[in-house]
């Protein structure tokens, strides 16, 4: 879905500087990353499209500035433009390296690699949206399933083996349990598949894309500007003088069994042990 925490952490820690221009550079880069995500989501998600019907609405929400909107609109291209803010971020990243705000080429390349990964994830979302399941496929599956169980109403009925007198007086106690289970599972799976066909819709079980966009913007700006170069004072921890770590559990959970995880072959005996055992037996 595209979380920007990794990129924001890299930008906030690799691009140094405490002056106003350095802050503007870091904030602009993470905001442009979120802007590219908005431009993609508004094309594939109904809820985001209703929230951002125009570029002006994106400006009002704070994802884009007015001069950036004009620059984006000035680009004459009949195809998607979501890559433009990422291209701006690339350019600004190289500008930071040129001004020695990013002290090593390897750090600049690391940010570039993360930008590429993020752009690729956005492109993957577009690919899934462009090539959905054909409408005839779920219709065909539904028709096949309901037709099958319609025939089962007749084909699975109990038939007497022979015609004997008095058979009409007997009660038919046959219940098609297997067919009933098939109906529950097949129809249930079909309903689940139909619900998953459009995860970018507005149903309760669909992705909360608007929440993700808001969270990414707020988190990215906080990481890249507010909390950078900030850490708690370094003091001795609780286990400083103990020499070993003692696990703590509340009293109501102290009796619960904590399973230790280890390799499945850790208790296996060596091949030499088995060879020696065979020799002793022989």
N, C-alpha and C positions, 0 to 999 in steps of 0.2 A: 504493500500500500504506500510505502514511501515515508519513513520517518527521517527527520533531518538532524537528529541528535548527534550522530557521528560526524557529519559535516560541520555542524556548529562547534563541536568540541575541537576539531582540527583547526578551523578558522580562528577560533578564539585563542588558541594556545600557540599556533604557528606564526600568526601575523602579529608581531609585537608593536608596541607603541602606545603611549598614553595621551597623546595630543588629540585634538579634535578630528583631524583628518584621518588618523588611524581608527578612531572609533567609528567615524562615518563609513570608512572602508569596510570594516568588519560587519557593521549593521546592514550596509547595502548588499553585501554578498549573501548573507543568510536570508535577507528579505527577498532577493531576486530568486533564490532557490525555492522559497515558498510561493512566489509569484508564478513560476513555471508550473508548479503543482496545481495552482488554481486554474491556470489556463487549460490544463489537461482535464481536470475534474469537471469543469463547467461544460465540457464537450461530451462527457460520458455519464454524468450523474444528473438526474432530474432535479434533485434537491439543490445541488450547487448551482445549476443553471437558473433556477428560480431566484436564488439569492443574488447571483451575479449575471443578470441578463445582458449587461453592457460593460464596456471597459470603465466607464465612469463610475459604476457601482463598485468596481474593484478599487478604484482610487479612493472612494469614500470609506471603504473598509480598512484602508491603510496598507494594503499589500503593494500598491504601486503609487508613484508620484505623478503629478500632472505632466511634467516634462518627459517622463518615461512613457506615458500614454501617447503623447504626441510622436515620440520617436518610434514607438511600436506601430502606430497607425501610418507613419510615413513610409514604412517598409512595404513596398508593393510586392506582395506574394499571395497567390491564391490558395496556398496550403497552410498547414498549421504553423503557428509562430511560437509555440511554447518553448522552443529551444533558444529563443533570443535572450531571455534573462540569464540562462545558463551561459551563453556566450559572453554576456557582459561580465559574469562572475569569473570566467576564465581570464578575460582581459584584465580585470582588476587584480586578479591573483598574480599575474605576471608583472603588473605595475608595482605591487607590493614587493616582489622580489627585486625589481629594478631599484627601488628606493631603500633596499636593505631592511625593510620591515620583516621580511621572511629571510632568515639568516642563511639558509642552505637550499641548494637546488633540490635536494631529496625531499625536503619538506614541501616545497612548491609542487613537486610531482605527486606527492601523496594527496594533496588537496585536489589536484587535477584528476587523479584516479578515482577519488570518491565522487567527484562531480560526474565523471563518466558513468559510474555505477548507478548513480541516482537518475541520470537522464535515461539510461537503459531501462530502468524499472518503470519509468513513465511511458517509454515506448512500448514496453510489454503490455501495460494496461490498454494502450491504444490498440494494439494488435488484437487483444481479446475482444475489445468492443467492435472492431471493424469486421471480425469474422465470427459472428455468433452462431449458435446452433441453428440449422435451417428450421423454419416454422413447420415444415411438413414432417420433420422427425418426431417431435412430441405429439403431433396429431396422429401420426401413424402408430406410435406406441400406445397411445390411449385407445385408439380404435381397435388395435389388436388385442389388448387386454380385456376390454369390455366385451368384444365379440367372443373371445374365448370363454368368458364366464357366462355369457348368454347361452352358448352351446352347452356349457356344463349343466345348466338348469335342466336340460333334457337328457343329456348323455349320462349324467351321473345318477339318474333315478334308479331305484331298485326295481328289478324285473324278476317275476317268479320264474323258476327254472322250468316248471311244467304246468299245464293247465289241469287243475284238479277241482273237483266240486268243493264248494265251501271256501275257496280261497278269497272270495270277496269279503268274507266275514272276518278275515284276519287283519290285525293292525300292522301297518308298515312302520317298523321301529328303526329303519335305516337312516342314519345321519351322516352326510358326507364331510367328516371332520377334516380330512386332508384338503378337500376342495375349499372349505371355509378358511383354513390356514393360508392356502395359496392366495385367496382373495384378499385377506388382510395384508399379507406381505407385499404382493405385487402392486396393489392399489396404493398402499402406504408408501412404497418406494417411488412410485410414479408421482405422488403428491410432493414428496421431498425433492425429487428431481426438478419438478416444475417450479418450486419455490427457489431453487438455486440457479435457475436459468438467468435471472437478472439480479445479481447481487448489488448493483448500483442503483436500485430503485428506491422507493420511499416506504417500503414495508418495515415492520418492526424488526425483522431479522436481517435486514440489509445493512451494509456498511454505513457507519456514521461519518460520512466524508466531511461535512461541515465542521463537526467537532474536531476531526483530525487536522483540518486546515488551521483552525483557530489555535489548537494546541501546538502545532508545529511553529507557527509564527511567534507565539508568546515564549515558547521554550527556547527557540533559536536565538531570539534577541536577548533573552536572559543569559544564556550560555556565552554568547559571543561578546557581550558588553558588560552586563551587570555583575556576573559572578566570576569573570576571568581574573586571574591573579589573586583570587580570594581562597583562603583555606583556614581551617580551624587551627588554633595554636597547638603546637606539638608538645604533648605531655606524656609521661609514662602511663601505659595502659593498665588495666586491672590485673593482668597476668605478669606484670613486669618483674615482681619479686618471687612469683610462685615457681617459675621454671617450667611449668607445664600448663596446658589449657584444661580446665575443668568445665565440662558442659553444664549449663544451668537450665533447669526446667522448673516451672511453677509447681507448687505442691500437688495440685489436682492432676498433673500430668507426669509426676515423678515416677509413678509405677508403670508407665507405659513402656513397652518393649521397643527399643530402638535398634532396628536391624542394621548390622554393619555390611557395607557393600565392599566386596572384594572380587578378584578374578575367579572365574569358575574353575580354573585348574590349580588354584593355590594349594588345595589339600591333596592333589593327586600325587601318588608316589612315583618315584623315578623308574625308568626302564630297568636300571641296574637292580633295583629292589625286586622287581618281578622276576628277573633272570636268576637272582640268587635264590628266590623262593622255589623256582622250578628245579634248580639243581639240588636243593635240600630234599625235595620230595622224591627226586629220582635216586 
